[in-house]
Amino acid sequence: MLYIIRNSQLSEWQKQTLKSLSAEDAIMFAENGVYNLYTGVINSNANIYALKQDCLSRGVDSVDVDMVDYAAWVKLTTTHKHWLNW
């Protein structure tokens, strides 16, 4: 499943859900959701991506995730059968 994180604040149950994902899952951080990359949410077995343009425009750097462009984001949505927006 692809989890798309667009909000800067996640509830505790959302954080716990992200930490329990498997290597078959993916997390995509976009918009203000990229701020979560500094909160330890990325401690997950899932593949973790962030929209490069949103990270650059918000000054989010020095994070160990795969930075992707819009084309790669579209590819992620087509390769995962199910996805969820938060």
N, CA, C and O atoms as a CHARMM CRD file, in Angstrom:
* protein
*
  344
    1    1 MET  N      0.84400  -1.17200   0.00000 PROA 1      0.00000
    2    1 MET  CA     0.00000   0.00000   0.00000 PROA 1      0.00000
    3    1 MET  C      0.89000   1.23700   0.00000 PROA 1      0.00000
    4    1 MET  O      1.97700   1.22800   0.57900 PROA 1      0.00000
    5    2 LEU  N      0.43500   2.27400  -0.63700 PROA 2      0.00000
    6    2 LEU  CA     1.12600   3.55900  -0.66700 PROA 2      0.00000
    7    2 LEU  C      0.41100   4.51300   0.28500 PROA 2      0.00000
    8    2 LEU  O     -0.78900   4.75600   0.15500 PROA 2      0.00000
    9    3 TYR  N      1.16000   5.04700   1.23600 PROA 3      0.00000
   10    3 TYR  CA     0.64300   6.03400   2.17800 PROA 3      0.00000
   11    3 TYR  C      1.17700   7.39100   1.75300 PROA 3      0.00000
   12    3 TYR  O      2.39100   7.58800   1.68500 PROA 3      0.00000
   13    4 ILE  N      0.28000   8.33000   1.46600 PROA 4      0.00000
   14    4 ILE  CA     0.66600   9.66400   1.03000 PROA 4      0.00000
   15    4 ILE  C      0.42900  10.61400   2.20000 PROA 4      0.00000
   16    4 ILE  O     -0.70700  10.80800   2.63400 PROA 4      0.00000
   17    5 ILE  N      1.49800  11.19600   2.69800 PROA 5      0.00000
   18    5 ILE  CA     1.43500  12.07700   3.86500 PROA 5      0.00000
   19    5 ILE  C      1.55200  13.51400   3.39800 PROA 5      0.00000
   20    5 ILE  O      2.59000  13.92500   2.87900 PROA 5      0.00000
   21    6 ARG  N      0.47600  14.28200   3.58400 PROA 6      0.00000
   22    6 ARG  CA     0.45700  15.68100   3.15100 PROA 6      0.00000
   23    6 ARG  C      0.35200  16.65500   4.32000 PROA 6      0.00000
   24    6 ARG  O      0.58000  17.85200   4.14500 PROA 6      0.00000
   25    7 ASN  N      0.01400  16.16900   5.49100 PROA 7      0.00000
   26    7 ASN  CA    -0.17300  17.03700   6.65300 PROA 7      0.00000
   27    7 ASN  C      1.06400  17.04000   7.53300 PROA 7      0.00000
   28    7 ASN  O      1.74700  16.02400   7.66500 PROA 7      0.00000
   29    8 SER  N      1.34600  18.18700   8.13200 PROA 8      0.00000
   30    8 SER  CA     2.55100  18.31300   8.94900 PROA 8      0.00000
   31    8 SER  C      2.40800  17.66400  10.31600 PROA 8      0.00000
   32    8 SER  O      3.41200  17.39300  10.97600 PROA 8      0.00000
   33    9 GLN  N      1.19700  17.41300  10.74700 PROA 9      0.00000
   34    9 GLN  CA     0.99600  16.78400  12.05600 PROA 9      0.00000
   35    9 GLN  C      0.25200  15.46900  11.87900 PROA 9      0.00000
   36    9 GLN  O     -0.78400  15.40100  11.21700 PROA 9      0.00000
   37   10 LEU  N      0.80500  14.43000  12.48500 PROA 10     0.00000
   38   10 LEU  CA     0.17400  13.11400  12.45100 PROA 10     0.00000
   39   10 LEU  C     -0.23400  12.72500  13.86400 PROA 10     0.00000
   40   10 LEU  O      0.44000  13.07100  14.83400 PROA 10     0.00000
   41   11 SER  N     -1.33800  12.00600  13.96900 PROA 11     0.00000
   42   11 SER  CA    -1.77000  11.52700  15.27700 PROA 11     0.00000
   43   11 SER  C     -0.87100  10.36600  15.70300 PROA 11     0.00000
   44   11 SER  O     -0.12700   9.82000  14.88900 PROA 11     0.00000
   45   12 GLU  N     -0.94300   9.99900  16.95800 PROA 12     0.00000
   46   12 GLU  CA    -0.13000   8.89100  17.46300 PROA 12     0.00000
   47   12 GLU  C     -0.45900   7.58500  16.75000 PROA 12     0.00000
   48   12 GLU  O      0.44600   6.80400  16.45800 PROA 12     0.00000
   49   13 TRP  N     -1.73600   7.33000  16.46300 PROA 13     0.00000
   50   13 TRP  CA    -2.08100   6.07300  15.78500 PROA 13     0.00000
   51   13 TRP  C     -1.54900   6.06400  14.35700 PROA 13     0.00000
   52   13 TRP  O     -1.17400   5.00800  13.84600 PROA 13     0.00000
   53   14 GLN  N     -1.51000   7.23200  13.70400 PROA 14     0.00000
   54   14 GLN  CA    -0.94300   7.29800  12.36100 PROA 14     0.00000
   55   14 GLN  C      0.56400   7.00800  12.40600 PROA 14     0.00000
   56   14 GLN  O      1.07900   6.27100  11.56600 PROA 14     0.00000
   57   15 LYS  N      1.26200   7.58200  13.37800 PROA 15     0.00000
   58   15 LYS  CA     2.69900   7.33200  13.52700 PROA 15     0.00000
   59   15 LYS  C      2.97300   5.85300  13.78700 PROA 15     0.00000
   60   15 LYS  O      3.89400   5.27700  13.20600 PROA 15     0.00000
   61   16 GLN  N      2.18300   5.24700  14.64900 PROA 16     0.00000
   62   16 GLN  CA     2.36900   3.82300  14.94600 PROA 16     0.00000
   63   16 GLN  C      2.07800   2.96800  13.72000 PROA 16     0.00000
   64   16 GLN  O      2.76400   1.97600  13.47700 PROA 16     0.00000
   65   17 THR  N      1.07700   3.34200  12.95700 PROA 17     0.00000
   66   17 THR  CA     0.75900   2.60800  11.73500 PROA 17     0.00000
   67   17 THR  C      1.93500   2.65800  10.76500 PROA 17     0.00000
   68   17 THR  O      2.30800   1.63300  10.19300 PROA 17     0.00000
   69   18 LEU  N      2.51700   3.82800  10.57700 PROA 18     0.00000
   70   18 LEU  CA     3.64100   3.96800   9.66200 PROA 18     0.00000
   71   18 LEU  C      4.84500   3.14300  10.11600 PROA 18     0.00000
   72   18 LEU  O      5.55800   2.57700   9.28600 PROA 18     0.00000
   73   19 LYS  N      5.07100   3.07400  11.41000 PROA 19     0.00000
   74   19 LYS  CA     6.20300   2.31300  11.93300 PROA 19     0.00000
   75   19 LYS  C      6.02600   0.80900  11.78800 PROA 19     0.00000
   76   19 LYS  O      6.99700   0.05600  11.85500 PROA 19     0.00000
   77   20 SER  N      4.79100   0.37300  11.58900 PROA 20     0.00000
   78   20 SER  CA     4.52400  -1.06700  11.50500 PROA 20     0.00000
   79   20 SER  C      4.41400  -1.58000  10.06400 PROA 20     0.00000
   80   20 SER  O      4.04700  -2.73600   9.85200 PROA 20     0.00000
   81   21 LEU  N      4.72200  -0.74900   9.08500 PROA 21     0.00000
   82   21 LEU  CA     4.57800  -1.14900   7.68500 PROA 21     0.00000
   83   21 LEU  C      5.66700  -2.13500   7.27400 PROA 21     0.00000
   84   21 LEU  O      6.71300  -2.24300   7.91600 PROA 21     0.00000
   85   22 SER  N      5.39100  -2.84700   6.18800 PROA 22     0.00000
   86   22 SER  CA     6.34600  -3.84000   5.68000 PROA 22     0.00000
   87   22 SER  C      7.13500  -3.26700   4.50000 PROA 22     0.00000
   88   22 SER  O      6.86400  -2.16000   4.03700 PROA 22     0.00000
   89   23 ALA  N      8.09900  -4.02700   4.02900 PROA 23     0.00000
   90   23 ALA  CA     8.93400  -3.61200   2.90000 PROA 23     0.00000
   91   23 ALA  C      8.14000  -3.52800   1.59500 PROA 23     0.00000
   92   23 ALA  O      8.61600  -2.93700   0.62700 PROA 23     0.00000
   93   24 GLU  N      6.95500  -4.10100   1.55300 PROA 24     0.00000
   94   24 GLU  CA     6.10300  -4.01400   0.36200 PROA 24     0.00000
   95   24 GLU  C      5.33500  -2.69900   0.29700 PROA 24     0.00000
   96   24 GLU  O      4.78400  -2.34800  -0.74600 PROA 24     0.00000
   97   25 ASP  N      5.29900  -1.97500   1.40600 PROA 25     0.00000
   98   25 ASP  CA     4.58500  -0.70900   1.47900 PROA 25     0.00000
   99   25 ASP  C      5.50600   0.44300   1.11100 PROA 25     0.00000
  100   25 ASP  O      6.72600   0.28900   1.05600 PROA 25     0.00000
  101   26 ALA  N      4.90200   1.59800   0.85900 PROA 26     0.00000
  102   26 ALA  CA     5.66900   2.80900   0.56500 PROA 26     0.00000
  103   26 ALA  C      4.99800   3.99600   1.24700 PROA 26     0.00000
  104   26 ALA  O      3.77600   4.04900   1.38900 PROA 26     0.00000
  105   27 ILE  N      5.83100   4.94100   1.66300 PROA 27     0.00000
  106   27 ILE  CA     5.34600   6.18800   2.24800 PROA 27     0.00000
  107   27 ILE  C      5.85500   7.32600   1.37700 PROA 27     0.00000
  108   27 ILE  O      7.05000   7.42200   1.09500 PROA 27     0.00000
  109   28 MET  N      4.94200   8.18200   0.95900 PROA 28     0.00000
  110   28 MET  CA     5.29200   9.34200   0.13400 PROA 28     0.00000
  111   28 MET  C      4.97200  10.60000   0.91300 PROA 28     0.00000
  112   28 MET  O      3.81600  10.82800   1.27000 PROA 28     0.00000
  113   29 PHE  N      5.98600  11.42900   1.18700 PROA 29     0.00000
  114   29 PHE  CA     5.79300  12.68700   1.88200 PROA 29     0.00000
  115   29 PHE  C      5.72700  13.80800   0.85600 PROA 29     0.00000
  116   29 PHE  O      6.60200  13.92900  -0.00100 PROA 29     0.00000
  117   30 ALA  N      4.67900  14.63100   0.94700 PROA 30     0.00000
  118   30 ALA  CA     4.48800  15.74300   0.01500 PROA 30     0.00000
  119   30 ALA  C      3.88100  16.91700   0.77000 PROA 30     0.00000
  120   30 ALA  O      3.42100  16.77700   1.90300 PROA 30     0.00000
  121   31 GLU  N      3.88900  18.07300   0.11900 PROA 31     0.00000
  122   31 GLU  CA     3.34400  19.30900   0.68400 PROA 31     0.00000
  123   31 GLU  C      3.92800  19.51500   2.08300 PROA 31     0.00000
  124   31 GLU  O      5.12400  19.29500   2.27200 PROA 31     0.00000
  125   32 ASN  N      3.12300  19.93100   3.07300 PROA 32     0.00000
  126   32 ASN  CA     3.64000  20.14300   4.42600 PROA 32     0.00000
  127   32 ASN  C      3.97700  18.83100   5.13800 PROA 32     0.00000
  128   32 ASN  O      4.58200  18.84400   6.21000 PROA 32     0.00000
  129   33 GLY  N      3.59600  17.72800   4.55900 PROA 33     0.00000
  130   33 GLY  CA     3.93000  16.42700   5.13500 PROA 33     0.00000
  131   33 GLY  C      5.42400  16.16900   5.19500 PROA 33     0.00000
  132   33 GLY  O      5.87100  15.33000   5.97600 PROA 33     0.00000
  133   34 VAL  N      6.21900  16.88400   4.37400 PROA 34     0.00000
  134   34 VAL  CA     7.66700  16.68000   4.40100 PROA 34     0.00000
  135   34 VAL  C      8.27400  17.06700   5.74400 PROA 34     0.00000
  136   34 VAL  O      9.36100  16.59500   6.07900 PROA 34     0.00000
  137   35 TYR  N      7.60100  17.91100   6.51800 PROA 35     0.00000
  138   35 TYR  CA     8.12200  18.27400   7.84200 PROA 35     0.00000
  139   35 TYR  C      8.17700  17.06100   8.77100 PROA 35     0.00000
  140   35 TYR  O      8.95700  17.04800   9.72300 PROA 35     0.00000
  141   36 ASN  N      7.36800  16.05700   8.50500 PROA 36     0.00000
  142   36 ASN  CA     7.38900  14.84300   9.32300 PROA 36     0.00000
  143   36 ASN  C      8.70400  14.07800   9.19900 PROA 36     0.00000
  144   36 ASN  O      9.00000  13.21900  10.03000 PROA 36     0.00000
  145   37 LEU  N      9.47800  14.37500   8.19400 PROA 37     0.00000
  146   37 LEU  CA    10.75600  13.68900   8.01300 PROA 37     0.00000
  147   37 LEU  C     11.72300  13.99300   9.15200 PROA 37     0.00000
  148   37 LEU  O     12.68600  13.25500   9.35900 PROA 37     0.00000
  149   38 TYR  N     11.47300  15.07700   9.89700 PROA 38     0.00000
  150   38 TYR  CA    12.31800  15.43900  11.03800 PROA 38     0.00000
  151   38 TYR  C     11.82000  14.86300  12.36100 PROA 38     0.00000
  152   38 TYR  O     12.46900  15.05200  13.39000 PROA 38     0.00000
  153   39 THR  N     10.69700  14.17300  12.35800 PROA 39     0.00000
  154   39 THR  CA    10.08400  13.75200  13.62700 PROA 39     0.00000
  155   39 THR  C     10.31900  12.29500  13.98300 PROA 39     0.00000
  156   39 THR  O      9.79400  11.82700  14.99300 PROA 39     0.00000
  157   40 GLY  N     11.08000  11.56800  13.20000 PROA 40     0.00000
  158   40 GLY  CA    11.32200  10.16700  13.50300 PROA 40     0.00000
  159   40 GLY  C     10.28100   9.22500  12.93500 PROA 40     0.00000
  160   40 GLY  O     10.33800   8.02100  13.18500 PROA 40     0.00000
  161   41 VAL  N      9.33400   9.74800  12.17800 PROA 41     0.00000
  162   41 VAL  CA     8.29200   8.92000  11.57200 PROA 41     0.00000
  163   41 VAL  C      8.89900   7.94300  10.57000 PROA 41     0.00000
  164   41 VAL  O      8.32800   6.88500  10.30200 PROA 41     0.00000
  165   42 ILE  N     10.04300   8.29600  10.02500 PROA 42     0.00000
  166   42 ILE  CA    10.61000   7.46800   8.97200 PROA 42     0.00000
  167   42 ILE  C     11.25100   6.18400   9.49400 PROA 42     0.00000
  168   42 ILE  O     11.87500   5.45300   8.72500 PROA 42     0.00000
  169   43 ASN  N     11.10900   5.90400  10.77400 PROA 43     0.00000
  170   43 ASN  CA    11.58500   4.64900  11.33800 PROA 43     0.00000
  171   43 ASN  C     10.60300   3.54700  10.95000 PROA 43     0.00000
  172   43 ASN  O      9.77500   3.12300  11.75700 PROA 43     0.00000
  173   44 SER  N     10.70500   3.09600   9.72000 PROA 44     0.00000
  174   44 SER  CA     9.74400   2.14600   9.16300 PROA 44     0.00000
  175   44 SER  C     10.47100   1.20200   8.21300 PROA 44     0.00000
  176   44 SER  O     11.52700   1.53700   7.67500 PROA 44     0.00000
  177   45 ASN  N      9.89800   0.02500   8.01300 PROA 45     0.00000
  178   45 ASN  CA    10.44100  -0.92400   7.04200 PROA 45     0.00000
  179   45 ASN  C     10.00400  -0.60100   5.62000 PROA 45     0.00000
  180   45 ASN  O     10.51900  -1.18700   4.66800 PROA 45     0.00000
  181   46 ALA  N      9.07200   0.31300   5.46700 PROA 46     0.00000
  182   46 ALA  CA     8.53900   0.66700   4.14900 PROA 46     0.00000
  183   46 ALA  C      9.56700   1.44900   3.33900 PROA 46     0.00000
  184   46 ALA  O     10.52100   2.00200   3.88800 PROA 46     0.00000
  185   47 ASN  N      9.36000   1.48600   2.04300 PROA 47     0.00000
  186   47 ASN  CA    10.15400   2.34500   1.16500 PROA 47     0.00000
  187   47 ASN  C      9.66300   3.77100   1.37500 PROA 47     0.00000
  188   47 ASN  O      8.46000   4.03200   1.35200 PROA 47     0.00000
  189   48 ILE  N     10.60000   4.69100   1.57800 PROA 48     0.00000
  190   48 ILE  CA    10.21800   6.05500   1.93600 PROA 48     0.00000
  191   48 ILE  C     10.67600   7.03000   0.86100 PROA 48     0.00000
  192   48 ILE  O     11.83400   7.03500   0.44500 PROA 48     0.00000
  193   49 TYR  N      9.72500   7.86000   0.42400 PROA 49     0.00000
  194   49 TYR  CA     9.96700   8.83000  -0.63600 PROA 49     0.00000
  195   49 TYR  C      9.49400  10.21200  -0.18100 PROA 49     0.00000
  196   49 TYR  O      8.62800  10.32800   0.68600 PROA 49     0.00000
  197   50 ALA  N     10.06300  11.23500  -0.76700 PROA 50     0.00000
  198   50 ALA  CA     9.61300  12.60300  -0.52100 PROA 50     0.00000
  199   50 ALA  C      9.64800  13.35500  -1.84100 PROA 50     0.00000
  200   50 ALA  O     10.54200  13.15500  -2.66400 PROA 50     0.00000
  201   51 LEU  N      8.67500  14.21000  -2.02900 PROA 51     0.00000
  202   51 LEU  CA     8.62500  15.02300  -3.23900 PROA 51     0.00000
  203   51 LEU  C      9.71200  16.09400  -3.14200 PROA 51     0.00000
  204   51 LEU  O      9.66100  16.97200  -2.28100 PROA 51     0.00000
  205   52 LYS  N     10.67900  16.00500  -4.02700 PROA 52     0.00000
  206   52 LYS  CA    11.86000  16.86900  -3.98700 PROA 52     0.00000
  207   52 LYS  C     11.49200  18.34600  -4.01300 PROA 52     0.00000
  208   52 LYS  O     12.04800  19.13700  -3.25000 PROA 52     0.00000
  209   53 GLN  N     10.57300  18.72100  -4.87200 PROA 53     0.00000
  210   53 GLN  CA    10.17700  20.12500  -4.98800 PROA 53     0.00000
  211   53 GLN  C      9.63300  20.66200  -3.67000 PROA 53     0.00000
  212   53 GLN  O      9.94000  21.79200  -3.29000 PROA 53     0.00000
  213   54 ASP  N      8.82100  19.86000  -2.96300 PROA 54     0.00000
  214   54 ASP  CA     8.26000  20.30400  -1.69200 PROA 54     0.00000
  215   54 ASP  C      9.33400  20.40200  -0.61200 PROA 54     0.00000
  216   54 ASP  O      9.29700  21.31400   0.21400 PROA 54     0.00000
  217   55 CYS  N     10.28100  19.48000  -0.61200 PROA 55     0.00000
  218   55 CYS  CA    11.38200  19.54600   0.35200 PROA 55     0.00000
  219   55 CYS  C     12.22400  20.79900   0.11700 PROA 55     0.00000
  220   55 CYS  O     12.55900  21.50900   1.06500 PROA 55     0.00000
  221   56 LEU  N     12.56200  21.06800  -1.12500 PROA 56     0.00000
  222   56 LEU  CA    13.37900  22.23500  -1.44100 PROA 56     0.00000
  223   56 LEU  C     12.66900  23.53900  -1.08100 PROA 56     0.00000
  224   56 LEU  O     13.28600  24.44900  -0.52700 PROA 56     0.00000
  225   57 SER  N     11.38300  23.63200  -1.39000 PROA 57     0.00000
  226   57 SER  CA    10.65400  24.88200  -1.13700 PROA 57     0.00000
  227   57 SER  C     10.41400  25.12500   0.34700 PROA 57     0.00000
  228   57 SER  O     10.14900  26.25600   0.75400 PROA 57     0.00000
  229   58 ARG  N     10.50700  24.06400   1.16900 PROA 58     0.00000
  230   58 ARG  CA    10.29500  24.20200   2.60600 PROA 58     0.00000
  231   58 ARG  C     11.59400  24.10700   3.41400 PROA 58     0.00000
  232   58 ARG  O     11.57100  24.12200   4.64400 PROA 58     0.00000
  233   59 GLY  N     12.70500  24.01000   2.72200 PROA 59     0.00000
  234   59 GLY  CA    13.99000  23.95300   3.40200 PROA 59     0.00000
  235   59 GLY  C     14.24400  22.64900   4.13900 PROA 59     0.00000
  236   59 GLY  O     15.03900  22.60800   5.07800 PROA 59     0.00000
  237   60 VAL  N     13.57800  21.59200   3.72200 PROA 60     0.00000
  238   60 VAL  CA    13.77200  20.28200   4.34300 PROA 60     0.00000
  239   60 VAL  C     14.89400  19.58000   3.59300 PROA 60     0.00000
  240   60 VAL  O     14.75900  19.23000   2.42000 PROA 60     0.00000
  241   61 ASP  N     16.00700  19.38300   4.29700 PROA 61     0.00000
  242   61 ASP  CA    17.14100  18.72400   3.67300 PROA 61     0.00000
  243   61 ASP  C     17.82300  17.83400   4.70800 PROA 61     0.00000
  244   61 ASP  O     17.37100  17.73400   5.84800 PROA 61     0.00000
  245   62 SER  N     18.87400  17.21500   4.31500 PROA 62     0.00000
  246   62 SER  CA    19.63600  16.31700   5.19300 PROA 62     0.00000
  247   62 SER  C     18.77000  15.18600   5.74700 PROA 62     0.00000
  248   62 SER  O     18.93500  14.77700   6.89600 PROA 62     0.00000
  249   63 VAL  N     17.86400  14.69300   4.93800 PROA 63     0.00000
  250   63 VAL  CA    17.05500  13.54300   5.33800 PROA 63     0.00000
  251   63 VAL  C     17.41500  12.37400   4.43200 PROA 63     0.00000
  252   63 VAL  O     17.67800  12.54900   3.24200 PROA 63     0.00000
  253   64 ASP  N     17.42200  11.19800   5.00800 PROA 64     0.00000
  254   64 ASP  CA    17.85600  10.00600   4.28000 PROA 64     0.00000
  255   64 ASP  C     16.65000   9.27700   3.68400 PROA 64     0.00000
  256   64 ASP  O     16.25700   8.21100   4.15800 PROA 64     0.00000
  257   65 VAL  N     16.07100   9.87300   2.63500 PROA 65     0.00000
  258   65 VAL  CA    14.94800   9.27200   1.91400 PROA 65     0.00000
  259   65 VAL  C     15.19300   9.44700   0.42300 PROA 65     0.00000
  260   65 VAL  O     16.05500  10.22600   0.01600 PROA 65     0.00000
  261   66 ASP  N     14.44500   8.73300  -0.37600 PROA 66     0.00000
  262   66 ASP  CA    14.52800   8.89900  -1.82500 PROA 66     0.00000
  263   66 ASP  C     13.73600  10.12700  -2.24600 PROA 66     0.00000
  264   66 ASP  O     12.51700  10.16800  -2.07900 PROA 66     0.00000
  265   67 MET  N     14.41800  11.12400  -2.78900 PROA 67     0.00000
  266   67 MET  CA    13.75800  12.32500  -3.30000 PROA 67     0.00000
  267   67 MET  C     13.28600  12.02800  -4.71700 PROA 67     0.00000
  268   67 MET  O     14.05900  11.56400  -5.55600 PROA 67     0.00000
  269   68 VAL  N     12.00500  12.30000  -4.97700 PROA 68     0.00000
  270   68 VAL  CA    11.43600  11.98900  -6.29100 PROA 68     0.00000
  271   68 VAL  C     10.74600  13.21600  -6.87200 PROA 68     0.00000
  272   68 VAL  O     10.40900  14.15800  -6.15500 PROA 68     0.00000
  273   69 ASP  N     10.54400  13.18300  -8.18500 PROA 69     0.00000
  274   69 ASP  CA     9.81900  14.24900  -8.85900 PROA 69     0.00000
  275   69 ASP  C      8.36900  13.80700  -9.07300 PROA 69     0.00000
  276   69 ASP  O      7.97000  12.72100  -8.65300 PROA 69     0.00000
  277   70 TYR  N      7.59400  14.66200  -9.72900 PROA 70     0.00000
  278   70 TYR  CA     6.17500  14.35100  -9.93500 PROA 70     0.00000
  279   70 TYR  C      5.96900  13.08800 -10.77800 PROA 70     0.00000
  280   70 TYR  O      5.05400  12.30900 -10.51200 PROA 70     0.00000
  281   71 ALA  N      6.80200  12.88600 -11.77500 PROA 71     0.00000
  282   71 ALA  CA     6.66500  11.69400 -12.62400 PROA 71     0.00000
  283   71 ALA  C      6.86700  10.41700 -11.81200 PROA 71     0.00000
  284   71 ALA  O      6.14800   9.43700 -12.00400 PROA 71     0.00000
  285   72 ALA  N      7.83200  10.42600 -10.91700 PROA 72     0.00000
  286   72 ALA  CA     8.06800   9.25000 -10.07000 PROA 72     0.00000
  287   72 ALA  C      6.90800   9.03800  -9.09900 PROA 72     0.00000
  288   72 ALA  O      6.56500   7.90200  -8.77400 PROA 72     0.00000
  289   73 TRP  N      6.30400  10.13600  -8.63600 PROA 73     0.00000
  290   73 TRP  CA     5.15800  10.02300  -7.73400 PROA 73     0.00000
  291   73 TRP  C      3.99400   9.36300  -8.46700 PROA 73     0.00000
  292   73 TRP  O      3.32900   8.48900  -7.91300 PROA 73     0.00000
  293   74 VAL  N      3.74900   9.77000  -9.69000 PROA 74     0.00000
  294   74 VAL  CA     2.68200   9.15500 -10.48100 PROA 74     0.00000
  295   74 VAL  C      2.96100   7.66500 -10.66300 PROA 74     0.00000
  296   74 VAL  O      2.04700   6.84600 -10.56900 PROA 74     0.00000
  297   75 LYS  N      4.20200   7.31800 -10.92000 PROA 75     0.00000
  298   75 LYS  CA     4.56500   5.91300 -11.07200 PROA 75     0.00000
  299   75 LYS  C      4.28600   5.13100  -9.78700 PROA 75     0.00000
  300   75 LYS  O      3.81400   3.99600  -9.84100 PROA 75     0.00000
  301   76 LEU  N      4.57300   5.73100  -8.64200 PROA 76     0.00000
  302   76 LEU  CA     4.27400   5.07300  -7.36900 PROA 76     0.00000
  303   76 LEU  C      2.77900   4.79000  -7.22500 PROA 76     0.00000
  304   76 LEU  O      2.38600   3.72200  -6.75500 PROA 76     0.00000
  305   77 THR  N      1.95000   5.75000  -7.63100 PROA 77     0.00000
  306   77 THR  CA     0.50300   5.54700  -7.50100 PROA 77     0.00000
  307   77 THR  C     -0.00500   4.46800  -8.44400 PROA 77     0.00000
  308   77 THR  O     -1.03000   3.84200  -8.17300 PROA 77     0.00000
  309   78 THR  N      0.69800   4.24400  -9.54400 PROA 78     0.00000
  310   78 THR  CA     0.25300   3.20900 -10.47100 PROA 78     0.00000
  311   78 THR  C      0.81400   1.82500 -10.12700 PROA 78     0.00000
  312   78 THR  O      0.25200   0.80800 -10.53300 PROA 78     0.00000
  313   79 THR  N      1.91200   1.78900  -9.38600 PROA 79     0.00000
  314   79 THR  CA     2.49800   0.48800  -9.02700 PROA 79     0.00000
  315   79 THR  C      1.91100  -0.08100  -7.73800 PROA 79     0.00000
  316   79 THR  O      2.05500  -1.27100  -7.46000 PROA 79     0.00000
  317   80 HSD  N      1.25000   0.76900  -6.95100 PROA 80     0.00000
  318   80 HSD  CA     0.59400   0.29500  -5.73300 PROA 80     0.00000
  319   80 HSD  C     -0.91200   0.24200  -5.97300 PROA 80     0.00000
  320   80 HSD  O     -1.53500   1.24100  -6.33300 PROA 80     0.00000
  321   81 LYS  N     -1.47300  -0.91900  -5.77100 PROA 81     0.00000
  322   81 LYS  CA    -2.89600  -1.12000  -6.03300 PROA 81     0.00000
  323   81 LYS  C     -3.77300  -0.26600  -5.11200 PROA 81     0.00000
  324   81 LYS  O     -4.79900   0.26900  -5.53100 PROA 81     0.00000
  325   82 HSD  N     -3.35300  -0.15100  -3.86500 PROA 82     0.00000
  326   82 HSD  CA    -4.11300   0.62800  -2.87600 PROA 82     0.00000
  327   82 HSD  C     -3.25300   1.76700  -2.34800 PROA 82     0.00000
  328   82 HSD  O     -2.03900   1.62100  -2.19800 PROA 82     0.00000
  329   83 TRP  N     -3.88600   2.90000  -2.06800 PROA 83     0.00000
  330   83 TRP  CA    -3.17700   3.99800  -1.44700 PROA 83     0.00000
  331   83 TRP  C     -4.10200   4.79700  -0.56700 PROA 83     0.00000
  332   83 TRP  O     -5.32000   4.79600  -0.74200 PROA 83     0.00000
  333   84 LEU  N     -3.49700   5.48000   0.38600 PROA 84     0.00000
  334   84 LEU  CA    -4.23300   6.20200   1.41000 PROA 84     0.00000
  335   84 LEU  C     -3.61600   7.57500   1.59500 PROA 84     0.00000
  336   84 LEU  O     -2.39900   7.69600   1.73600 PROA 84     0.00000
  337   85 ASN  N     -4.45000   8.61900   1.59700 PROA 85     0.00000
  338   85 ASN  CA    -3.99400   9.99900   1.82900 PROA 85     0.00000
  339   85 ASN  C     -4.20600  10.39600   3.28300 PROA 85     0.00000
  340   85 ASN  O     -5.28000  10.19000   3.85000 PROA 85     0.00000
  341   86 TRP  N     -3.16400  10.96700   3.87500 PROA 86     0.00000
  342   86 TRP  CA    -3.28500  11.54700   5.22300 PROA 86     0.00000
  343   86 TRP  C     -2.83000  12.96900   5.18600 PROA 86     0.00000
  344   86 TRP  O     -2.84700  13.64900   6.21200 PROA 86     0.00000
